[in-house]
Amino acid sequence: MRVKELQPGVIDTAMLDADREHTELFAADIPARGIGRAEEIASAVCFLLSEEASYIAGVHLAVDGGFLA
């Protein structure tokens, strides 16, 4: 059995539109470049589900622009 966990960071979605000013201030603390895109999360999920990741197990993949690093 292969167990994998994806930990997304702040992702630009409609939910963030309600408080865009606060979101932009928070994004300034993300080392990579600010808020992530849904496509970046989808790419990570596709990789973890692919045969290229078949020997990866027990991983916690943070897709957060380095925020928790």
C-alpha positions in Angstrom: 0.0 0.0 0.0 1.2 3.5 -0.9 0.1 6.3 1.4 0.8 9.8 0.3 -0.4 13.1 1.7 -0.6 16.5 -0.1 -0.5 19.6 2.0 -1.6 22.6 -0.1 -0.7 26.1 0.9 -2.7 29.3 0.1 -4.3 28.7 -3.4 -5.9 31.4 -5.5 -9.6 30.4 -5.6 -12.9 32.2 -5.5 -12.9 31.8 -1.7 -10.0 34.3 -1.4 -11.8 37.0 -3.4 -13.8 38.0 -0.3 -10.7 39.3 1.5 -8.2 40.1 -1.3 -6.4 42.8 0.7 -5.7 40.4 3.6 -4.7 37.6 1.2 -2.1 39.8 -0.5 -0.6 40.7 2.8 -0.4 37.1 3.8 1.1 36.2 0.3 4.0 38.5 1.0 5.3 36.0 3.5 5.4 33.1 1.0 9.0 32.7 -0.2 8.2 31.3 -3.7 6.3 34.2 -5.1 3.0 34.5 -3.3 -0.3 32.7 -3.8 -0.3 29.3 -5.6 -2.6 28.3 -8.5 -5.0 25.3 -8.5 -3.1 23.9 -11.5 0.0 23.6 -9.3 -1.9 21.4 -6.8 -3.4 19.4 -9.6 0.1 18.7 -11.1 1.3 17.5 -7.7 -1.7 15.2 -7.3 -1.2 13.8 -10.8 2.4 13.1 -10.1 1.7 11.3 -6.8 -0.9 9.2 -8.6 1.3 8.4 -11.5 3.6 5.4 -12.1 6.5 7.8 -11.7 5.7 7.9 -8.0 5.1 4.2 -7.7 8.1 3.7 -5.3 7.2 6.7 -3.1 5.4 5.9 0.1 4.7 7.6 3.4 5.4 11.1 2.1 3.9 14.4 3.1 4.2 16.7 0.1 3.8 20.4 1.0 2.8 22.4 -2.1 2.9 25.8 -0.3 5.6 27.9 -2.0 8.0 27.2 0.9 5.8 28.8 3.5 6.3 26.0 6.1 9.9 25.4 5.2 
